[in-house]
């Protein structure tokens, strides 16, 4: 490969990434182009609704784009509550930080308050964590056959497999559902100063 | 005279049954079944002490604030158990918070623009200093909290109030119906659709069964119609 070919390659790579991400933003992008697919690491993919408000953010450690499908490893979906029109208004997880893990089902109040009062989660309506998932860009549906962990202020749910219809903020957990309800989500209001402690969760 | 005596007997039978169905007071009410929180709003800690609801599948509709648990729904704690085919959980904005009116941010909508479709390197320092007013924006963007307002169990609903383990003569109390509605504000469960309450060989039917959570899950049959005790049969006071 000559100098000219290397130069062309260097130009193509960023273009491929931008096409993959659409309106996306990524952190500390480390990417590899290989054949007909693209691999992206440590990314954030915001999705907007018709009113230009952020509906959700997809984080992940690795994404492999093949055609209309994106194969995600350890994806985290931050379903945003409120009228945020720019990702800069949201305190996203830093690339340098370890990704937050879901707290255990039935975690105690201290852990719950730490999670939900964290700067990274205050804007969130809910989070979905999974080991693997596939995102179909054409339908905007995220699916997974693997264990999934849904977390919100009112309810936490573990299950196996899910389909997230992101445009409608609708999540179907396919099987083995285990739920813990909190009748008064107000109880999660801060009793202690909360900080960004999202990486202190424990793996299920 | 015979008719009068029969009425008295029937009345005494119903009241005795009602008394028999009075559950003992327990520290954790029925509402506690649905929640890992105790009355102070603090979770009871480990997974083993939080009440876990199991189901075959779940639909979570965050746009309409409705969560539906589908198939073989079981809520079980040490004192109570509910089974049903479907459980629907409704969330609504907290009334007190709604008065503050923080949900709408017209100035934000007017001024905000969609992020350009280009990669943005996020600098940690930008987040920490808050000089760009991000924190204020975020505070304005915070929506009122949502709480569980209502839970509806439907399809072969069975509620079991377990007997006090310290009572050697205690018996489980079982109520069955087609539907049960839990009102989180009033803290009452109303069972409708052919409700029947049972304890041992006793059975009581009525228009509906109310479970008063604030009164230690006391069960109350509204307009009791028929009361069975083993082989005997007594009509209700106003019944035929």
Contacts between the chains, C-beta under 8 A, distances in Angstrom:
chain1	res1	chain2	res2	distance
A	17	B	119	7.3
A	18	B	117	7.1
A	18	B	118	7.0
A	18	B	119	7.2
A	21	B	117	7.8
A	21	B	119	7.2
A	22	B	117	6.4
A	23	B	114	7.3
A	23	B	115	6.5
A	23	B	116	7.8
A	23	B	117	4.3
A	24	B	117	7.7
A	24	B	119	7.7
A	25	B	115	6.7
A	25	B	119	6.1
A	25	B	120	4.7
A	25	B	122	7.6
A	26	B	119	5.7
A	27	B	121	7.6
A	27	B	122	5.8
A	28	B	121	7.9
A	29	B	119	6.6
A	46	B	115	6.7
A	48	B	114	5.8
A	51	B	109	7.4
A	52	B	112	7.2
A	52	B	113	7.1
A	52	B	114	4.1
A	53	B	109	7.9
A	79	B	62	6.1
A	81	B	143	5.1
A	82	B	105	7.7
A	82	B	141	3.9
A	82	B	142	6.5
A	82	B	143	5.2
A	83	B	104	7.9
A	83	B	105	5.1
A	83	B	108	5.6
A	83	B	109	5.7
A	83	B	112	7.5
A	83	B	141	6.0
A	84	B	112	7.7
A	84	B	141	5.9
A	85	B	108	6.9
A	85	B	109	7.0
A	85	B	112	2.9
A	85	B	113	6.2
A	85	B	114	6.2
A	85	B	115	8.0
A	86	B	112	6.0
A	86	B	113	6.9
A	86	B	114	7.4
A	86	B	115	5.2
A	87	B	115	5.2
A	87	B	120	7.2
A	88	B	115	7.4
A	88	B	120	7.7
A	88	B	126	7.8
A	88	B	132	7.3
A	88	B	134	6.7
A	89	B	112	7.7
A	89	B	134	6.0
A	89	B	137	5.0
A	89	B	138	6.3
A	89	B	141	6.8
A	90	B	138	7.4
A	91	B	127	5.8
A	91	B	134	7.3
A	91	B	138	7.0
A	92	B	122	6.4
A	94	B	122	7.0
A	94	B	124	5.3
A	94	B	127	7.5
A	95	B	122	7.3
A	96	B	124	6.8
A	104	B	47	6.0
A	105	B	47	5.8
A	105	B	50	7.5
A	105	B	52	6.8
A	106	B	36	5.5
A	106	B	43	7.2
A	106	B	46	6.5
A	106	B	47	3.6
A	106	B	48	7.6
A	106	B	49	7.4
A	106	B	50	3.4
A	106	B	52	6.6
A	107	B	43	6.9
A	107	B	47	7.8
A	108	B	42	7.6
A	108	B	43	4.7
A	108	B	44	7.5
A	108	B	45	4.5
A	108	B	46	7.2
A	109	B	37	7.5
A	109	B	41	7.4
A	109	B	42	4.2
A	109	B	43	4.4
A	112	B	43	6.5
A	119	B	127	7.8
A	122	B	138	6.7
A	122	B	142	6.8
A	123	B	138	6.2
A	123	B	141	6.5
A	123	B	142	7.6
A	125	B	62	5.7
A	126	B	60	7.6
A	126	B	62	6.1
A	150	B	60	6.4
A	152	B	62	7.9
A	153	B	145	7.0
A	153	B	146	7.2
A	154	B	89	8.0
A	154	B	91	5.7
A	154	B	146	6.1
A	154	B	147	6.8
A	154	B	148	5.8
A	155	B	60	7.8
A	155	B	67	6.0
A	155	B	89	7.0
A	155	B	148	7.9
A	157	B	58	5.9
A	157	B	60	7.2
A	159	B	57	7.7
A	159	B	58	6.5
A	168	B	61	7.5
A	168	B	63	5.7
A	169	B	61	7.2
A	169	B	62	3.9
A	169	B	63	4.4
A	170	B	59	7.1
A	170	B	60	7.0
A	170	B	61	5.2
A	170	B	62	7.2
A	170	B	63	6.9
A	171	B	58	8.0
A	171	B	59	7.5
A	171	B	60	4.3
A	171	B	62	7.5
A	172	B	57	7.0
A	172	B	58	7.3
A	172	B	59	5.3
A	172	B	60	7.7
A	173	B	57	6.1
A	173	B	58	4.3
A	173	B	59	7.9
A	173	B	60	7.2
A	174	B	57	5.8
A	175	B	56	6.4
A	175	B	57	6.1
A	176	B	56	8.0
A	177	B	54	6.6
A	177	B	55	4.4
A	177	B	56	6.8
A	177	B	57	6.0
A	177	B	58	4.5
A	177	B	69	6.4
A	178	B	52	5.2
A	178	B	53	7.3
A	178	B	54	5.5
A	179	B	52	6.8
A	179	B	53	4.3
A	179	B	54	7.6
A	179	B	55	7.0
A	179	B	58	6.9
A	179	B	69	6.5
A	180	B	35	7.9
A	180	B	36	4.9
A	180	B	50	5.1
A	180	B	51	7.1
A	180	B	52	5.8
A	180	B	53	7.4
A	181	B	34	4.6
A	181	B	35	5.4
A	181	B	36	7.5
A	181	B	51	8.0
A	181	B	53	6.9
A	181	B	89	6.9
A	181	B	148	6.3
A	182	B	35	5.6
A	182	B	36	6.4
A	182	B	37	5.6
A	182	B	43	8.0
A	182	B	148	7.6
A	183	B	31	6.1
A	183	B	34	6.0
A	183	B	35	4.5
A	183	B	37	6.6
A	183	B	147	6.9
A	183	B	148	5.1
A	183	B	184	5.8
A	184	B	35	7.8
A	184	B	37	6.6
A	184	B	41	5.5
A	184	B	147	5.7
A	184	B	148	8.0
A	185	B	145	5.4
A	185	B	146	6.3
A	185	B	147	5.3
A	185	B	148	7.8
A	186	B	41	7.3
A	186	B	94	6.2
A	186	B	97	8.0
A	186	B	145	5.3
A	186	B	147	6.5
A	187	B	37	5.8
A	187	B	40	7.9
A	187	B	41	2.8
A	187	B	42	7.0
A	189	B	145	7.7
